[in-house]
Amino acid sequence: MLYRDLLPLPRELRKLRRASRSLSGFVLLLGLSGRTLGLGHHTVLFPENYDAEFDAVFGPAARPVPDPTLYISNPADDTVRPPGQEAWFVLVNAPRQGQVNWREPGLADRYAERLLAKLADRGLDVRDRLRFAKTITPADLQDRTGAVGGAIYGTSSNGARAAFLRPANKSVVPGLFLVGGSSHPGGGLPLVLLSAQLTAGLVGSEKHR
Ligand SMILES: Cc1cc2nc3c(=O)[nH]c(=O)nc-3n(C[C@H](O)[C@H](O)[C@H](O)COP(=O)(O)OP(=O)(O)OC[C@H]3O[C@@H](n4cnc5c(N)ncnc54)[C@H](O)[C@@H]3O)c2cc1C
């Protein structure tokens, strides 16, 4: 975003144009009455055809994944759920905003219904326990975080050269630093913390004009 919206792209960073972005995600936040017997904190429910999921997210005809892998977080933590109820965070892989227009009226709600049906297909029918449901689409992630298209991990990590396509922590403007998932060394919380550590070490280590 810095080199797209705020600063001209410097010659030495033109390689950034070749970088592809990582995938996004679609989130369902569910408030459920009652408790689900035997459901742990973390659950991953895989689809029958895992390859089809990758085709839907990364293929030329990107679309909301019809039958996605479903990740469910169901924390046994009374600070995030009322007594006798559950607060689920459900995450599926999704194409970025732009590949799919997640702002299309009704799309997020229709897709949420589909995911609830898929949960039911895989043995977790919670539709009659729903007290609350909220969606977070790739467009919402883009709006909230500034990540282009709602890409969760900045530029894609695919390929041996991907690491070299990320912008360095020191920008072309003296005293301006880049930190976080879209800069070196990459996305995901462990790497973002490493990025912060590296950048903290750079700040003040150079003479500024
Ligand atoms: C649904 C989801 C699930 C994920 N799951 C995992 C996981 O299980 N494990 C993992 O390692 N990683 C996960 N990630 C990725 C991880 O969250 C990111 O890699 C990480 O948060 C990136 O950190 P960041 O500091 O670069 O950006 P962010 O965490 O996005 O922080 C950027 C902050 O800057 C603010 N901001 C943006 N623009 C402005 C502005 N103009 N002025 C002021 N503030 C602004 C935003 O509001 C935001 O608070 C997940 C991401 C998502 C979206």
The ligand as a Gaussian input file, in Angstrom:
#p B3LYP/6-31G(d) Opt

LIG

0 1
 C       -9.041000     -14.272000       9.783000
 C       -7.529000     -14.334000       9.967000
 C       -6.956000     -15.425000      10.560000
 C       -5.583000     -15.510000      10.729000
 N       -5.055000     -16.582000      11.356000
 C       -3.728000     -16.621000      11.609000
 C       -3.163000     -17.699000      12.350000
 O       -3.869000     -18.628000      12.788000
 N       -1.820000     -17.701000      12.564000
 C       -1.011000     -16.700000      12.113000
 O        0.191000     -16.732000      12.361000
 N       -1.518000     -15.664000      11.414000
 C       -2.850000     -15.593000      11.150000
 N       -3.379000     -14.548000      10.446000
 C       -2.455000     -13.546000       9.875000
 C       -2.048000     -12.493000      10.886000
 O       -3.199000     -12.014000      11.566000
 C       -1.343000     -11.355000      10.120000
 O       -0.214000     -11.880000       9.429000
 C       -0.892000     -10.281000      11.086000
 O       -1.977000      -9.793000      11.872000
 C       -0.305000      -9.110000      10.300000
 O        0.142000      -8.175000      11.248000
 P        0.346000      -6.671000      10.854000
 O        0.783000      -5.965000      12.091000
 O        1.204000      -6.575000       9.631000
 O       -1.096000      -6.131000      10.372000
 P       -2.459000      -6.060000      11.161000
 O       -2.547000      -7.055000      12.267000
 O       -3.518000      -6.075000      10.095000
 O       -2.395000      -4.640000      11.844000
 C       -2.470000      -3.452000      11.073000
 C       -3.194000      -2.428000      11.933000
 O       -3.073000      -1.143000      11.320000
 C       -4.333000      -0.499000      11.348000
 N       -4.361000       0.449000      10.244000
 C       -4.456000       0.201000       8.917000
 N       -4.425000       1.340000       8.222000
 C       -4.316000       2.345000       9.133000
 C       -4.217000       3.744000       9.024000
 N       -4.218000       4.364000       7.853000
 N       -4.092000       4.461000      10.160000
 C       -4.058000       3.842000      11.371000
 N       -4.140000       2.493000      11.540000
 C       -4.256000       1.777000      10.425000
 C       -5.335000      -1.627000      11.205000
 O       -6.592000      -1.250000      11.696000
 C       -4.694000      -2.728000      12.044000
 O       -5.054000      -2.645000      13.393000
 C       -4.759000     -14.444000      10.271000
 C       -5.339000     -13.340000       9.660000
 C       -6.719000     -13.280000       9.513000
 C       -7.322000     -12.059000       8.851000

